[in-house]
Amino acid sequence: MPDLPVYECPRTASTPSLDGTLTDPAWKAAPWTTDFVPIHDGPAPRFRTRAKLMYDDQYLYVGGQLEEPHVWSTMTEHNSKLFHENNFELFLDPDCDEQNYYEFEINALGTIWELTLPKPYVDGGVPIDPTNLPGLRTAIHVDGTLNDPSDTDIGWTVELALPWADLASYNEGRATPPRAGDEWRMNLMRCEWPHEVVDGAYVKGEEIEFWVWSPQGIEDMHRPATWGVLRF
C-alpha cells in the first residue's frame, strides 16, 4: 500500500466565525491539504480542490475550497443523495477500526446529507441514514453567482464545525476531543459532474468524476484502509 497522506491538524487559539468564506483570521494557522487527485485512474482534476482543518475544545473545523467556473446545484431537500450532483464530502473514522464511520456531504446550496456506516459496503454494510449530529454547524459562500450560466464564477467554499460531543460515539474508548498526537482516519472527496446549458439553465451530464485527498486505488470511497491520517 502506498504511503498515506497525513494532515497535521492544529489547535486554534480563537473561535472562527463561520460565514463560509474561510477569511476569518483563525484559519491562517491551518495549513492547506495537498490538492485533490483522482480517486483512482483517470485524468488530473480540471479544477483545484483543497481543504484545511483545525480544532478547539468544542469543535473540529473543516474548510473546503472548490475552484469552479460554473457553480450550479438544484438539490434542496435535507439528506438527499447529494452525490447525484456536485458536492463536497467528509469521511471520518475516529477510532481507526474501519467500522462505524461518519460520512458528510454538502452542496453549493448548503443542503447536507449525513450517514453512518457500521462497516463498508463491500463487507455488507447497510448505512444508517439519516445520521444527524445535533450540534453541527455549516456555512457556504459562492464566489460568483449560483445557477447562472451567463457568467464565469471563481468557485465556492465550505466551512463546517463538527462537535466533539456528537463525534464521541464513533470514538469509544478513546479521548474525545482528541489529545495532541492522537490520530484519526479521514478522507475528503469532491463529486464533479459535467453539464450542458439548455434553455438558459444547467443540465447535468452523465460521467461523474471523483476527486479526493487520499487516493483509494479503486473507485470506491468506502475503503477506510486507504483513507489518510488526521493527526492532532
NORZI-V898103 format. One record per residue. N is the residue number from 1. RES is the residue in one letter. PHI is phi in degrees with one decimal (* if undefined). PSI is psi in whole degrees, -180 to 180 (* if undefined). BURIAL is I if it has 24 or more other ideal C-beta (glycine too) atoms within 12 Angstrom, else O. Layout:
# NORZI-V898103
[[N & RES & PHI & PSI & BURIAL] [N & RES & PHI & PSI & BURIAL]]
This chain:
# NORZI-V898103
[[1 & M & * & 135 & O] [2 & P & -64.9 & 160 & O] [3 & D & -59.4 & 138 & O] [4 & L & -85.0 & 144 & I] [5 & P & -66.9 & 150 & I] [6 & V & -123.9 & 131 & O] [7 & Y & -110.7 & 121 & I] [8 & E & -86.3 & 105 & O] [9 & C & -90.5 & 115 & I] [10 & P & -83.3 & 156 & I] [11 & R & -83.6 & 132 & I] [12 & T & -89.9 & 139 & I] [13 & A & -84.2 & -12 & O] [14 & S & -136.9 & 151 & O] [15 & T & -82.6 & 122 & O] [16 & P & -74.6 & 147 & I] [17 & S & -81.2 & 131 & O] [18 & L & -96.0 & 103 & I] [19 & D & -125.1 & 5 & O] [20 & G & 89.0 & -8 & I] [21 & T & -90.8 & -18 & I] [22 & L & 63.1 & 24 & I] [23 & T & -102.0 & -6 & O] [24 & D & -59.4 & 138 & I] [25 & P & -55.5 & -26 & O] [26 & A & -59.7 & -31 & I] [27 & W & -69.4 & -16 & I] [28 & K & -63.3 & -25 & O] [29 & A & -79.0 & -13 & O] [30 & A & -97.1 & 125 & I] [31 & P & -75.1 & 157 & O] [32 & W & -75.8 & 147 & I] [33 & T & -67.2 & 170 & I] [34 & T & -64.5 & 157 & O] [35 & D & -63.0 & 145 & O] [36 & F & -64.5 & 151 & I] [37 & V & -128.9 & 170 & I] [38 & P & -60.3 & 147 & I] [39 & I & -61.8 & -31 & I] [40 & H & -147.7 & -128 & O] [41 & D & -76.3 & 162 & O] [42 & G & 134.2 & 171 & O] [43 & P & -69.3 & 161 & O] [44 & A & -61.4 & 148 & O] [45 & P & -54.6 & 142 & I] [46 & R & -75.3 & -25 & O] [47 & F & -131.8 & 147 & I] [48 & R & -75.1 & 139 & I] [49 & T & -136.4 & 135 & I] [50 & R & -154.4 & 171 & I] [51 & A & -147.9 & 167 & I] [52 & K & -145.5 & 152 & I] [53 & L & -135.8 & 156 & I] [54 & M & -160.7 & 173 & I] [55 & Y & -151.7 & 161 & I] [56 & D & -139.4 & -161 & I] [57 & D & -72.3 & -18 & O] [58 & Q & -106.0 & -35 & O] [59 & Y & -136.7 & 154 & I] [60 & L & -97.8 & 123 & I] [61 & Y & -102.6 & 137 & I] [62 & V & -130.8 & 131 & I] [63 & G & -123.2 & 135 & I] [64 & G & -123.7 & 140 & I] [65 & Q & -123.4 & 120 & I] [66 & L & -122.0 & 109 & I] [67 & E & -67.9 & 133 & I] [68 & E & -162.7 & 111 & I] [69 & P & -72.7 & -16 & O] [70 & H & -138.2 & 96 & I] [71 & V & -85.7 & 116 & I] [72 & W & -139.9 & 152 & I] [73 & S & -168.2 & 146 & I] [74 & T & -128.0 & -17 & I] [75 & M & -84.1 & 121 & I] [76 & T & -118.3 & -11 & O] [77 & E & -82.5 & 127 & O] [78 & H & -54.9 & 136 & O] [79 & N & 63.5 & 30 & O] [80 & S & -73.4 & 159 & I] [81 & K & -78.1 & 88 & O] [82 & L & -71.5 & -14 & I] [83 & F & -69.0 & -8 & I] [84 & H & -74.9 & -7 & O] [85 & E & -137.2 & -176 & I] [86 & N & -66.4 & 138 & I] [87 & N & -158.0 & 178 & I] [88 & F & -126.9 & 135 & I] [89 & E & -131.3 & 149 & I] [90 & L & -128.3 & 136 & I] [91 & F & -126.0 & 130 & I] [92 & L & -131.0 & 129 & I] [93 & D & -122.9 & 85 & I] [94 & P & -59.7 & -39 & I] [95 & D & -95.5 & 6 & I] [96 & C & 62.3 & 28 & I] [97 & D & -98.4 & 3 & O] [98 & E & 65.6 & 19 & I] [99 & Q & -140.1 & 164 & O] [100 & N & 49.4 & 61 & I] [101 & Y & -115.7 & 163 & I] [102 & Y & -108.9 & 138 & I] [103 & E & -125.2 & 137 & I] [104 & F & -131.7 & 138 & I] [105 & E & -134.4 & 147 & I] [106 & I & -147.3 & 147 & I] [107 & N & -114.5 & -178 & I] [108 & A & -71.7 & -12 & I] [109 & L & -87.3 & -6 & I] [110 & G & 86.3 & 7 & I] [111 & T & -71.7 & 138 & I] [112 & I & -123.0 & 157 & I] [113 & W & -138.4 & 129 & I] [114 & E & -124.5 & 141 & I] [115 & L & -153.0 & 159 & I] [116 & T & -116.4 & 135 & I] [117 & L & -108.1 & 114 & I] [118 & P & -61.2 & -31 & I] [119 & K & -161.4 & 163 & O] [120 & P & -60.9 & 154 & I] [121 & Y & -55.9 & -39 & O] [122 & V & -63.6 & -23 & O] [123 & D & -98.0 & 13 & O] [124 & G & 91.3 & 15 & O] [125 & G & -66.2 & 140 & O] [126 & V & -117.4 & 120 & O] [127 & P & -66.6 & 145 & O] [128 & I & -92.3 & 106 & O] [129 & D & -135.0 & 123 & O] [130 & P & -88.0 & 156 & O] [131 & T & -112.2 & 130 & I] [132 & N & -125.6 & 125 & O] [133 & L & -85.9 & 109 & I] [134 & P & -56.2 & -34 & O] [135 & G & -96.5 & 10 & O] [136 & L & -61.4 & 137 & I] [137 & R & -123.9 & 139 & I] [138 & T & -139.2 & 155 & I] [139 & A & -152.5 & 146 & I] [140 & I & -128.3 & 143 & I] [141 & H & -134.5 & 129 & I] [142 & V & -102.8 & 122 & I] [143 & D & -92.2 & 81 & I] [144 & G & 147.8 & -148 & I] [145 & T & -127.3 & 126 & O] [146 & L & -72.5 & 134 & I] [147 & N & 61.0 & 36 & I] [148 & D & -125.9 & 97 & O] [149 & P & -74.9 & -1 & O] [150 & S & -81.3 & -10 & O] [151 & D & -129.7 & 180 & O] [152 & T & -115.2 & 128 & O] [153 & D & -97.0 & 166 & I] [154 & I & -90.8 & -42 & O] [155 & G & 155.5 & -159 & I] [156 & W & -144.9 & 155 & I] [157 & T & -127.4 & 153 & I] [158 & V & -127.6 & 141 & I] [159 & E & -130.4 & 133 & I] [160 & L & -128.2 & 147 & I] [161 & A & -130.6 & 112 & I] [162 & L & -105.5 & 119 & I] [163 & P & -70.5 & 135 & I] [164 & W & -59.3 & -36 & I] [165 & A & -59.8 & -34 & O] [166 & D & -83.8 & -23 & I] [167 & L & -88.0 & -12 & I] [168 & A & -60.7 & -30 & O] [169 & S & -68.9 & -16 & I] [170 & Y & -91.0 & -1 & I] [171 & N & -135.2 & 41 & I] [172 & E & -61.8 & 137 & O] [173 & G & 84.9 & 0 & O] [174 & R & -128.9 & 163 & O] [175 & A & -69.8 & 130 & O] [176 & T & -138.0 & 114 & I] [177 & P & -65.3 & 157 & I] [178 & P & -70.0 & 159 & I] [179 & R & -89.5 & 159 & O] [180 & A & -57.0 & 130 & O] [181 & G & 97.1 & -16 & O] [182 & D & -65.2 & 151 & I] [183 & E & -125.9 & 136 & I] [184 & W & -116.2 & 168 & I] [185 & R & -104.2 & 140 & I] [186 & M & -149.3 & 148 & I] [187 & N & -141.6 & 160 & I] [188 & L & -131.3 & 142 & I] [189 & M & -142.4 & 152 & I] [190 & R & -124.9 & 128 & I] [191 & C & -96.3 & 128 & I] [192 & E & -129.9 & 122 & I] [193 & W & -108.6 & 144 & I] [194 & P & -70.8 & 167 & O] [195 & H & -148.6 & 162 & I] [196 & E & -124.0 & 161 & O] [197 & V & -107.0 & 119 & O] [198 & V & -126.3 & 121 & O] [199 & D & 52.9 & 42 & O] [200 & G & 76.2 & 15 & O] [201 & A & -134.4 & 155 & O] [202 & Y & -75.8 & 137 & I] [203 & V & -127.8 & 125 & O] [204 & K & -63.9 & 140 & I] [205 & G & -84.3 & -158 & O] [206 & E & -114.6 & -19 & O] [207 & E & -109.9 & 101 & O] [208 & I & -73.9 & 147 & I] [209 & E & -117.8 & 140 & I] [210 & F & -113.8 & 120 & I] [211 & W & -116.3 & 132 & I] [212 & V & -134.7 & 162 & I] [213 & W & -76.8 & -49 & I] [214 & S & -111.3 & 111 & I] [215 & P & -61.5 & 145 & I] [216 & Q & -94.1 & -22 & I] [217 & G & 78.1 & 1 & O] [218 & I & -162.2 & 153 & O] [219 & E & -82.7 & 69 & O] [220 & D & -155.9 & 109 & I] [221 & M & -71.4 & -20 & I] [222 & H & -89.9 & 56 & I] [223 & R & -129.8 & 79 & I] [224 & P & -57.3 & -21 & I] [225 & A & -63.0 & -22 & I] [226 & T & -106.1 & 10 & I] [227 & W & -73.2 & 161 & I] [228 & G & -81.0 & -177 & I] [229 & V & -108.9 & 128 & I] [230 & L & -103.6 & 108 & I] [231 & R & -108.1 & 126 & I] [232 & F & -91.9 & * & I]]
